[in-house]
Amino acid sequence: MDFGSRLRRKLTELGLSESEAGRRSGVPQPTINRILSGESSSPRRPTVEKLAKALKVSPDWLMFGGREDRVDVNVEPTLGPTRYFEYPEISWVQAGAAMEAMELLNVAACEAHPSDAWAGPNGFWLKVRGPSMTSQGGISFVEGMVILVAPGFDVENGNYCVAKMTDTNEATFKQFVWDSGRAYLKPLNPAFPTVEVDGEWVIVGKVVDAKWPRSVLA
């Protein structure tokens, strides 16, 4: 049973419509619909926690399954801070291959890095290349760091993402910006150009974590 199936089961048990579940949880009804339809199989952590609180179940059960635990609605539920996940580090060419890259993960001998961020069943790390996402102030992603990519996650204005051109097999890492009805991929380094997301671009996944690999810190 996947996330959408567990959510549907609880809605049926409680006699809740998508609209009522949205009203109680604060999660938009279209988001709930995408989860139930399977279009969004790996929702963001805040979404999971809001739905779990409204349905009076634990976020861990709703996200991962296992034994169903009832929760005290007076206690704010959270995904356990001690839960860690291991994701493989793959190449930028593999990432650009999108779903084809997922098949490669099963056979390639890759280094794995842990994270407490949930990146879905097909999450993967990429090593930052070049200075395009190095900023002189604020958030900065320096060459050699690794970023955790969550394929299938919703990407919103201001999020960081990995995208690829449809006619290439290589991906790029940028900030997603929505401005005046148009989407752009923006570098944090002003020396590099911002490009508009048109029909030639595909979003591979949302970046949900970034850090220095253990091999650098050892």
Secondary structure, DSSP 8 states (H G I E B T S, - for coil): --HHHHHHHHHHHHT--HHHHHHHH---HHHHHHHHHTS-SS--HHHHHHHHHHHTB-HHHHHH-SS--B--TTS-----TT--EEEEB--HHHHHTTHHHHHHHTTS---EEEESS---TT-EEEE--SSTT--SSSS---TT-EEEEETT----TT-EEEEEETT-S-EEEEEEEEETTEEEEE-SSTTS--EE--TTEEEEEEEEEEE--HHHH-
